[in-house]
Amino acid sequence: MLSQTHSDATPAMWPVLAVALCLLLWALLYSLLGPFADWVVAMLHLQPGTHLHEAVAFFAYDTPKVLLLLALVVFAMGVVRSFFAPERTRALLAGRREGVGNGLAAGLGILTPFCSCSAVPLFIGFVSAGVPLGVTFSFLIAAPMVNEVALGLLFGLVGWKIALAYLVFGLGVAIAAGWVIGRLHLEHWLETWVREQRAAPPGLAPTAMTLTHRIHAGLEALRDIVGRVWHWVILGIAAGALIHGYVPADLLATIMGRGDWWSVPAVVVLGVPMYSNAAGIIPVVEALIDKGAAIGTVLAFMMSVTALSFPEMIILRKVLSPKLIAVFVGVVASGILAVGFLFNALFV
């Protein structure tokens, strides 16, 4: 019996050991980011102090840095999500009153590292399951805008103060916007087929997962999510590198300066067609902050890019009427504007 127990336990240790080795490798690679960037610019024989040197050095350092942070955060949250069943989540949200449900849905959004388009299928599932409309919108807003990937990358790239402020005000926008939409009682503006959906009865409780199963869940999240967003990350870093190396600080002061009241609404409008996810836009945010742009204007730009993307609107049109989409955009944009103006007033 003892030997049988030992033989059953031994295979389960291999995934744990593999994860431990991968974490050690991750730490080693992270410690080599600076030398790697120096090696890249040295190999290209770029003259120090030039615009091209600054842009390439930024790209060579931030690309592996952001991808490493992204991989670590997504894997960790994939393991965490393995403890929660979708049926229980839907039941939890559907049974809560206004306000409480909005807060729970926005909190759930933190655990879903999706871009706005990837969050739409869950949004549809919640609506079909009978979750109140305003509650589902709180999730739809928070999932792309305030998720653990965004917070982890903000913490690693621009510091804990900005990450914490973004968390607080981002959740505030998601909860308040969802609450307002819920109070308007616009369920009749859903498309007919959505209103005719009926919630399926809750399924049986999932089979208890072993540690090996949870590790596999983390790896699956890593493969799925990073596989879908890595190109957006690189594009975002490339844009950040160009800003870092070539965009004059005076130009940024004109577009995103604290003294220009119109800068906040201008970047909100500008951010809508610039579709990206939080991981892809954060390198741009880092570069803008380094150039001295106003923090409120930069965060308003980030929120509009992640929460009000044009491709998201195209997908939402399948389940929402144009009137409801317009209400959604107007309410969320108003919250983002408020955050931008408030941050610019506080961080003078």
SULWO-V194113 format. One record per pair of residues at least 12 apart in sequence whose ideal C-beta (glycine too) atoms are under 6 Angstrom apart, sorted by the first residue. I is the first residue (numbers start at 0). J is the second residue. Records with the same first field share a line. If there is no record, write none. Layout:
I: J  J
This chain:
11: 211
14: 211  214
18: 214
29: 67
32: 60  64
36: 56  59  60
39: 59
40: 52  55  56
50: 244  245
53: 244
54: 240  241  244
57: 240  243
58: 236  240
61: 236  282
62: 236
65: 232
68: 151  152  155
69: 278
70: 225
72: 147  148  151
73: 112  220  221  224  225
74: 217  221
76: 147
77: 216  217  220
78: 213  217
81: 208  213  216
84: 205
86: 201  202
89: 128
90: 201
92: 104  130  134
93: 129  130
97: 181
100: 134
101: 134  137  174  177  178
102: 174
104: 134  137  138
105: 137  141  170  173  174
107: 138
108: 138  141  142
109: 145  146  147
111: 142  146
112: 146  147  148  224
113: 142  143
114: 143  276
115: 143  308  311
116: 310  311  314
118: 139  142  143
119: 314
122: 135  139
123: 318
126: 193
127: 196
128: 198
129: 198
131: 181
132: 186
133: 177  178  180  181
136: 177  180
137: 173  174  177
140: 173  176  306  331
141: 173
143: 305  306
144: 169  302  305  306
145: 169  170
148: 277  278
149: 277
150: 162  166
152: 278  281
153: 165
156: 285
157: 285  288
168: 338
172: 334
175: 334
176: 330  331  334
179: 330
180: 330
185: 323
188: 320  322  323
190: 318
193: 318
228: 276  278
231: 275  276  279
232: 278  279
235: 275  279  280  282  283
236: 282
238: 283
239: 282  283  286
242: 286
243: 286
248: 290  291
251: 290  292
255: 292  293  296
257: 293  343
262: 296
263: 296  299  336  339  340
266: 296  299  300
267: 299  303  332  335
270: 300  303  304
271: 303  307  309
272: 309
273: 304
274: 308  310
275: 304
277: 305
280: 301  304
284: 297  301
293: 343
294: 342  346
295: 339  342  343
296: 339
298: 342
299: 335  339
302: 335
303: 335
306: 331
307: 331
312: 324
